[in-house]
């Protein structure tokens, strides 16, 4: 009998696809005080809760994380435990978030939203005065806030995995040039060592790399300085991949723009300079959080349990490299 641990509050509807022959589902509370025999574990989404539960699990053989990033659990795994991640489960929501982030920044939606809250019509500078003086309707008017277009831009995707490929598919109708980089070079994908040559070409830089010892702080002051002036940085990876102080400094000089779904520290505390950095829009680590995700994730987890129970190879196994 394979004992499969699932979060206590998992709706029964999400467990409908799990096999019943030779499999026992065990609902685990977030707070464990006694040892529990579990062979296959689907941890809760919050890493700190899962980390506190891990020491109480006995007989553990497989951990199936539903998250794409596993940096929060990899160092804590006992020897001999297979870790599988949620690669592919976040492709749709995160790639849509990236596209939305790019368009929102280029079209200056956050700026206009701020003006709406202030009840300020921040369109054409001096518009009311010119109308009052009966200026010709075709008079050129400078803009207080001027947006940009995505069409024809060059987008650099750092960390070209399944999410990166999904981002590129969504970008296709916008007639952009896509540059790709990953840890290891392959056909059509450059290596990270080539960033000094790639960054000055990019109007938009999308960060999607996993958090590993090699990627921690990889987007620092030197890399930000190599970006094209006025370029847009999108971080949908992990907060520590980007050096926060360096990014805030670059934003404060007005050299680049940024939209980030992740920060370091996280959650971002009140009063942190990141909150008020100019040309920056922040979402609270929600890029992959959509209603459809849970059903997709648990269907995949059920397939993994079925593979494990029947002795078949598991998908999405994480290597020592952290992905």
Number of C-alpha atoms within 10 A of each C-alpha: 9 17 19 22 23 19 17 12 11 14 10 7 9 15 16 12 14 20 15 11 10 11 16 15 17 17 13 21 15 16 11 15 11 9 12 18 15 22 19 26 25 20 23 22 12 11 16 11 15 18 16 13 21 19 16 15 16 12 12 21 16 22 21 22 23 25 20 20 20 21 16 13 17 16 10 11 15 12 7 9 14 17 23 24 21 20 20 18 21 23 20 19 20 24 24 19 19 27 18 12 26 22 16 16 23 18 17 16 15 16 16 16 12 12 14 12 8 9 9 11 12 17 15 14 14 13 15 10 10 14 11 8 8 9 11 9 8 6 8 8 12 12 13 11 13 12 12 10 12 18 13 11 16 18 24 25 26 24 23 24 19 17 26 24 16 20 23 22 11 14 20 12 9 12 12 15 16 17 20 25 25 20 16 12 14 11 5 9 17 19 15 18 13 12 18 14 10 19 21 16 19 24 21 26 25 27 24 23 26 22 21 17 12 11 16 17 17 18 19 16 17 11 15 24 18 16 23 17 15 14 21 25 25 25 25 28 25 24 21 19 26 24 18 20 14 18 22 19 16 19 20 18 11 14 17 23 23 26 21 23 22 24 23 16 11 12 11 15 11 8 8 10 15 22 14 13 19 17 20 23 21 17 13 12 17 13 21 21 13 12 9 11 16 16 13 15 18 21 16 20 23 17 16 22 24 20 14 17 17 10 9 11 10 17 15 17 18 15 11 9 10 17 20
